[in-house]
Amino acid sequence: MSVAFRREGDEEHLEPRFEIPIPPGPNLVTARGLALIRGRVAEITGQLEKLSDETAIKAAKRDLRYWQTREITAEIVPVPSGAAVQIGTVVTFLHNGKRRSLTIVGDDEADPANGLVSFSAPLSRALMEATPGEFLDFGGTKDAIEVLQIAVIGVPATAPVRPDEAG
């Protein structure tokens, strides 16, 4: 039988397991984001002690390496002043006439479905350093965004929403 048709074992035909990719750029986090990362490290460490299946152990160790790397490289951003859009702020704005609010956070803290958007996302990058009343170009459209209000997470807004935009 030809060597090409001989199989030494099942392991040689399994897909290789790669490391979880680390987002490019600095690992900027809010204090909440760092707490979430540390919680994830503790959770996986606890799970790892209870695992006996080799495949599950390998997967947990891979996840643990990712989260430990994120913990080690985390750079906590200072609490923003709220005068401009920064990581750790909640920004309310009009986008093509539709009112939206989002909170700008670190990559690992992002949860777009719940309004937590990474600072590296295109919309966040467009909003960064903007101030209330400012109009911004976005998606190839001039003045597509109007910044209405900025608040620091857990602190009241710095500028009131225009009365005609309330509700």
N, C-alpha and C positions, 0 to 999 in steps of 0.2 A: 504494500500500500504506500502511496506517495506521502511524503512528509507533509505536504500541503493539506491533506485530508485527515491528518491525525490530530487529535485534541489531547493535550496534556491534562487539562482540568477545566472546570467551569469558570474559574476565576479569570482566565485569560480572555474571556469573551464578555466580561462585564464592562459597562461604561466606566471610564475613570472618574473618580470623585475629585473635583477641583475645590479649591478654597472659595469661600464666599467673597465676591469682589468688594474691595474697599472703595467707597466713593472717592473720586479725585479731589484734590484741594485740601484745605485745612479742615479739621474736625471741630468746627465751632458748635458749641452747645449752650443751652440755657442751664441754669441750675437744676430745673426739672428734668431736662434731657439727661444730664449726668446721673441723676438719681435713677432714672429709668434704665440707663445702661448698667449701672451697678446692680440694680435689682435683677436684671437679666443674667448677669454673671453669677449672682448668688443662686438664682433659680436653676440654671443649667448645672452648676456645681452640685447642687442638691439632687437633681435628677440623675446625674452621672453616677453617684454613689449607689443608686438603686438599680441600675441597669445591669443585665447579664448577657443580653444578646450582643454579639460582636459588631454587627452592622449598626445597631442603635448606639452603641458606645462610640464607634467611629464618627457617626453623624453628630452626636452630642459634643465630642471633642472638637470637631470642625467648627461647630457653632460657638463653642466656648473660646476658641482661638480668635474668631471674629470679634466677639464682644469684649474680650480682654484687650485686643488691639485697639478697639474703639475707646475703651476706658483709659488706656495709657496715653493715647494721642489726643484725648479731649482737651479743648481749650475753652474754658468758660468765658463767655462774653460778659462784659460789664452790664449792669442793669441800665437799660437805655433811659435817656431823659424824657422821651416822649415827644420831643420837638420835631423829630423826623422819623421816618420808617426805618427800623433797624430790627435785628434779630431780638426777639423778646417783646415785640409790639403787636398789638391788634390794630389792624388798619381797616377802616370802612371807606369804601370808594364806589364810584359809579364806573362801570365798564360798559361802554356802548349803551349808556342809559339805564343799565340794570344795576341796582344796589347790591353790593356784596361786602362781606367782612371775612377776613382771614387773619390768622396768627402766624407770624414768621418765626420758625424754629430751626434747629439743627437737622441734619439729614436723617438721623436715626429716630428722631422724635416726630417726624412728619407723619401725618395721617390725613391726607387730603379730604377724605369723606367726612371728616369731623372738623374741617376748617384749619388744620395744622399743616402749613405748607413749608417745605424746605427753603432755606435761604438761597439755595442754588437753582431753584425752579425758575423758568423764564419769567413768570409773572412777578415773583418775589424780586428778581434782579431788576425788573423794570420799576418796581415800587421803592427800592432801597434809596434812602436819603431824601425822599420826597417829603413835602410838608403839606399841611391842610390848605386847600384852595389851589394846589398846583395841578396843572393838566399835563399828562404824559402820553407820549406816543407808545403804541404797543401793537404788535402783530401787523406792522406795516400801515397802521391807521394813525393819522395825526390826531392828537388830543383824544385818544380812545378811553383814557382813564382820567377821572377827576378824583383826587384824594379829598375825602370829606372830613375824616376824623382819625386821630391816632391816640391809642392808649397803651400804657405799659401793662403787661400782664398783671392783673390784680390791682391796678391803680386807675382812677377815673380818667376819662379822655382829656386831651389837652385842648381840643377845639370842639365846640358844639356842632352838631349836624345842622345844616341849613334848615329852617322851619319848613320850607316847601319840599324837603326830602325826608322829613321825619315819618316814621311808621312804615 
